[in-house]
Amino acid sequence: MNLAYRLATVTAVSRALEWPAIRRLRMTRRAALRALRLTPMARVVRRLRRMGVPLHEFDVLELFGRDGTGHVQDYAKFVGSLEVWEIDREWRPKLECNIPGARIKITDSFQEVRTTPTTYDLLVVDAPLAVTGTYCEHFDLFPHLFRICRERSVLILNVIPSATSGDLKWWPNVFSPAHLARRREFYGSITPEQIALPEMARRYARLADENGFDCDWHFFQQRPGIMVYFVCHLTRRPGSPDDPPEDRATRGSAADVSGSERV
């Protein structure tokens, strides 16, 4: 057994043993931040409330709920009602335990968004980070998300502006060739591995405009690692169709958008 092989084996074993410990540390840190209301989502909630957004009156939809221990716990008690979509039925018991009072629906969010007759005041989209089956990030939810937005609504998306080589060790499926190809197509960027936040904001503003909505304002909130929340307020323009065409194009750029304010 040569030295290089031994070193590679030791490294692989060390990482395998290290990951559960790091995961436990992250969970402990998250619990502490949640208790102090310092998590990224708690900061988003605080900012929205300062801006006068009536979250306590909002009907909210959380897509990709998983087990309900994530950011949904940071805002659930501040909203009027909450519905959670999750594809894995094994998560239902934990969802019911972790988010009491929420309506749990076991469904494919990518398909449900195309057919549900219900509309919401706030949509929270925390889709898988990379390519999952035939889907990629939240890209395939568009333009269908707009059909379930109310006249005035808030949209929160999880986005990935960039990732370092160190980040990719923890998220090995991120920025695969297939992933980068989808990002290049969706954002219309020649550098899909590094997309500036204003460029992302312009893309979402253009999507909103194409589907009869104005993006009144937006801001970003950093999350741990490579993730960032994109938060925007949408207003449906008078005379806009309630159900945008299924084949509406989802490519192109938009007019200039500031990094954290009005479009």
C-alpha positions, 0 to 999 in steps of 0.5 A, a space after each residue: 500500500 503506497 503512501 498516497 493511497 494511505 493518505 487518501 484513505 485517512 482523509 476519507 475516513 476523517 471526513 466521514 467521521 468529521 461530518 456528523 460532528 460538524 452537523 451536530 455543531 451546526 444544529 447546536 449553533 442554529 438552536 442558539 441563534 433561533 433562541 436569540 432570533 438571530 437566524 437569517 430568516 429571523 432577520 428577514 422577518 424582523 425587516 419585513 415587520 419594520 417595513 410594515 408588511 402585515 405578516 400576521 394577516 398572511 396566508 403563507 406557503 412553504 415549498 419543500 418543507 422537509 422535516 420542518 426543523 429549518 427556517 420555517 420555525 423562524 417565521 411560523 408563529 408570526 404569520 396568519 396561516 401556513 401550508 407546507 408542501 413536501 414530497 417525502 411522506 416519511 416527513 409528515 409525522 415530523 412536520 406535524 410535530 415540528 410545525 403544529 397548526 400548519 396544513 401539511 400536503 404531501 406532494 411534488 411542489 414542482 407539479 403542485 404549483 401548476 395546478 393548485 387553485 389556492 393563492 398566497 400572500 407569501 411564498 417561501 421557496 427553499 428548493 434543492 441546491 442543484 440538479 434533482 432528477 429533471 429539476 434544477 434549483 427553483 428554476 422549474 417553478 417559473 412562471 407557475 409561481 406567479 399564478 398562485 401569488 395574490 394581488 400583493 405578495 412577497 416572494 422569498 427564494 433561496 439563491 446561490 450567487 457563487 461558491 468557492 472551491 472550499 464550499 464545493 467540498 461540502 456541496 459536491 453536487 453544486 456547479 456540476 456541468 449540468 447545473 451550470 448549464 441550467 444556471 446559464 440558461 435561466 439567468 442568461 449569464 456567461 459566468 453561471 458559477 458567479 452571478 452578482 446579486 444585482 444581476 439576479 435581481 434583474 432576472 427575477 424582476 424581468 420574470 415578474 414583468 413578463 407575467 404581469 407583476 411589478 417588483 416594488 422592492 427587494 433585498 438580500 439576506 446572507 445564509 450560512 455557506 453559499 446560500 442567500 435569501 432573495 426577498 421581493 414584493 410583487 404587485 399584480 398590474 391591473 388587467 394582467 391575466 391571473 394564469 400566465 401562459 405555460 409556455 412563457 419564455 423564462 430567459 433574458 435580462 431585465 432593467 437595472 435593479 438596485 442591490 437592496 431597494 426598489 426596482 
